[in-house]
């Protein structure tokens, strides 16, 4: 089945530094990937849609200059949290869809970011 | 945008009991999935079910697209069924993104 690999699984960084999270589709090509954020005891909120070879589409209220998304190839999308602050601490999850239908979306295992 | 509501928000049951989780959505959809999020945060895809009925072991799901709801049934609950269950839908008018409901937190007690 379709597999999405996400790294790192856990990261702790100092306030003011930047953190990069990678999302890879291992056995399929993904022209579109999605980035979600989940705060404790809350649902997953879509942050942006990552399009291969073009700019990401951000949801309303998400700062595109703070959350930089790069989708350089059909199997890799990266999310960089720039100048991280404690309020950016959250669980970040990526997803992708293999094919055009019948399989739904596959999710990475998530990255737990803690900014101290 | 589309609104997705799940009920109940919390559910506590004894092992062996059956349960029904509901997902209502406000517009027509071309994608609907049920997920189980385990304690480590991993989302386990249970069903891809934009319409119709599917069954997988003790779990089954039904989506009535014309009435804009889906149901997830869990029979003979086990403690390992505990966790949060999410319904996620994709709007028919949207390119491809899916939106998550607020989830149902299920606790199965031994």
Interface residues (C-beta under 8 A of the other chain):
Chain A: X32 X34 X36 X38 X42 X43 X44 X45 X46 X49 X91 X93 X97 X102 X103 X104 X105 X106 X107 X109 X110 X112
Chain B: X31 X33 X35 X40 X41 X42 X43 X45 X48 X86 X88 X95 X96 X97 X98 X99 X100 X101 X102 X103
